[in-house]
Amino acid sequence: MTVFEAKTSAAFLALAEREARTISVADLRRILRLHAAFLAGQIGGRRASLKFTNLSGHDLAGCCLAEADLSGALMQRVNLPGANLREINLFGADLSSSDLTEACLERADLRGVTMRDATMVRCKMSCVDLREGTLMAASDSGHLQQSHAGGTTLNGAIMTGATLRRARVSNAVLQCADLRDTDLRGSILAHADLSRADLTGCNLHGADMSGAILTGANLDGTILLDVKVEAARFDGVSLLGALFDGVDFSLAKMVNVHLPLRLSKNVNDILRQHATWIASNGQDGERADLAGADLIGLNLSEVDLSAAVLKGAVLRRAILSKASLAMTDLSLVDARGIDLSGADLRGARFERASLNGAIMVDVRAGPMPIRGHADWPTNLTRARLGSANFCNAGLMQAILTRADMTGANLRGADLTGASLREAVLSGADLRAAKLAGADLTDCIGVSRGPYAAAW
């Protein structure tokens, strides 16, 4: 470690008080009013300085503390949903069990912070600093002494859907943290402790995970493209459906890692047994279980894999045109460039599937009628569908919540009654698409102008 790095990771603040002081609700409101005036550039405004203040249990939902100084503050069980904490100084603060759902912490100083069991769902944390740090305070004799030291602690934190692009998370402790679907593109996680963390569906494109501890972590469906993994520990890790092009795992410590495997049986034998299983209503034969199987480039056109299990399978450039995949589990599959033209996908599961560039022309992906029950919709929640071709596809009532359909061809597709909540449709071709009754709440990249007549 260089002298500069040592100073950065062990930075300290010399503070006059050693213990957190309490503050009345009236005083806190006055401070927040003055801070709002400061941010607005008004005369008399003053930046909020709440260093070493005890704010535990306070309700600060939706408040604006952007650029405020709360270093060393005690903030356990604080209610902060939707709060604006952009560029805030929380160096050495304790936010254990606090609720920061959908809060904005972009460019915040979180060095040495404790966020054990905090809720940070869909929190915006681009460019935050989560490195280790040491907080110093003045003793009664006037000498500096260490009051808080060590790495940032987020054990058990719930951070699903958070945005942490280009964040500095070196040496942070994230044991058992829930990081599902978190955006960590370009982040530095060198030597971070992510043991037993759930990183399902995370985007780690271009991240530095050198020396990171990932023992027992779940990385199913993660994007690990061009990630640095030198000396990282992948003990007991699951990588089903993960995309790891350009990653040199020979530099990492890989023990008992769950990776896609070549089939131990002949695929034709599996298909015959599955056909018997379907024809006998499950009495004979055997259901096809191709979970995690490496099926790259296979020609499986017109096969019947209805109700089969292909979770986490690798189907890149495979051909399944006119295949029957009704009620099939295709969640977490890596099916980039797959040909599914004319396939029956009714009621199939594609959660977090990677289908970028897939050919899905004329697919039948409407709901599957279930006797005595409600129809079963096709589920494409959080699926990656960039540049996929859905021309004239039947996607009635399909669940496309938070799916990424950037640049997709949806010309003439039937999306009647489909759920597109928070889906990304930037650059998508929706000409002649049917969107009557579709839920487009918080959908990105669609204006009602050109397609207003469609819904």
Residue, then its C-alpha position, 0 to 999 in steps of 0.5 A: m500500500t502506498v503512502f497516499e493509499a494509507k492516508t486515504s483508507a485511514a483518513f481521520l477527523a479531529l472532532a471536539e466531542r467524543e460522544a454523540r449528543t442528543i438534539s431536540v426535534a425543534d432544533l433539528r427542524r430549524i437546522l433542516r430549514l437553514h440547510a434548505a436555505f443554504l442549498a438554495g443559495q439564500i442569505g442566512g442559510r447554513r450547511a447542516s453540521l450534525k457531527f457526532t449527533n444522536l439521531s437514532g429513531h428519528d423520522l427523516a423520510g424525504c428530507c434533504l440533507a445533501e452536502a450535510d456533515l453527519s460524520g460520526a453520527l449515531m443514526q440507528r433505526v432512522n427512517l430515511p426513505g426517499a431522502n436526498l443525501r447526495e454528497i453527504n458526509l457520513f464518515g464513521a456514522d452508524l446507520s444500523s437497521s435504518d431504512l434508506t429505501e430509494a434514498c439518494l446517496e450519490r457521491a456520499d462519503l461512507r468510509g467506515v460507515t456501519m449499515r448492519d441490517a439496513t434496508m437500502v432497496r433501490c438506493k442510488m449510490s453511484c460513486v459513493d466511497l465505502r472504503e475503510g476509515t478511522l475516526m478520531a476524536a479529542s479525549d478529555s485531556g485534549h489528545l486525539q484518540q481513536s473512536h471508530a475504526g475499521g472497514t465499512t460494515l454492511n452485514g445483512a444489509i438489504m440493497t436489492g436494486a440499488t445503484l452503485r456504479r463506480a463505487r469504491v467498496s474496497n475492504a468493505v464487509l458485506q457478509c450475508a448482504d442482499l445485493r440482488d439486481t444491484d448495479l455495480r458496474g465499474s465498482i472497486l470491490a477489491h478485498a471486499d468480504l462478500s461471503r454468503a452474500d446474494l448477488t443474484g442478477c447483479n451487474l458487475h461489468g468492469a468491476d475490480m474484485s481482486g482479492a474479494i472473498l465470495t465464499g458461499a455467495n450466490l452469483d446466479g445470473t450476474i454480469l461478470l463481463d471483463v471483471k478482475v478476479e485475481a486472488a478472489r475466493f470463489d469457494g462454494v459459489s453458484l454461477l448458474g446463468a452468469l455471463f463471464d466473457g473475458v474473465d480469467f478465472s485461472l487467477a482466482k481460487m475456485v473451489n466447489v464452484h457451480l458452473p454450467l456442465r456438459l451433459s452426462k446423457n445423450v440429449n436425444d435420450i433425454l428428449r425421448q424420456h421427456a416425450t414419454w413423461i408428457a404422453s403418460n401424464g408423468q406416470d412413465g419416462e422422466r421429466a427433462d432436467l437440463a438445469g445448468a447444462d451447456l447446450i451452446g449452438l444445439n439444434l433443437s428445433e421443433v422439440d417438445l420440452s414443455a414443462a422441462v427444467l432448463k434453469g441456468a442452462v447455456l443456450r447461446r446461439a441454440i436453435l429452438s425454432k417452433a419448439s414447444l417450451a410451454m410452462t418450461d423453467l428458463s430462468l437465468v438462462d444465457a440464451r444470447g442470440i438464440d433462435l426461438s422464432g415461432a416457439d410456444l412459450r406460453g406460461a414459461r419462466f424467463e426471470r433474469a434470462s439473458l436473451n440479448g439479440a434473440i430471434m423471437v419472431d412470431v413466438r406465442a408467449g401469452p398466458m397458458p390456460i390452466r383447467g380450474h385455475a387462472d391462466w398462467p402468464t409468461n414471466l420475463t421479469r428482469a429479463r435482458l432482451g436488448s436488441a431482441n426481435f419480437c416482430n409480430a410476437g404474441l405477448m398478451q398479459a406477459i410479465l415484463t416488469r423491469a425487463d431491459m428491452t433496449g433497442a428491441n424490435l416489437r413491431g406488430a407485437d401484441l402486448t395487450g394487458a402486459s405488465l411493463r412496469e419499470a421496463v426499459l424500452s429506449g430505442a425500441d420499435l413499437r410501430a403497430a404494437k398493440l398496447a391496449g391495457a398494458d401497464l407502462t407505469d414508470c416505463i423508461g424510454v416510451s412517450r405516449g405521443p407516437y403510440a397514444a392510439a395503441w392504448 
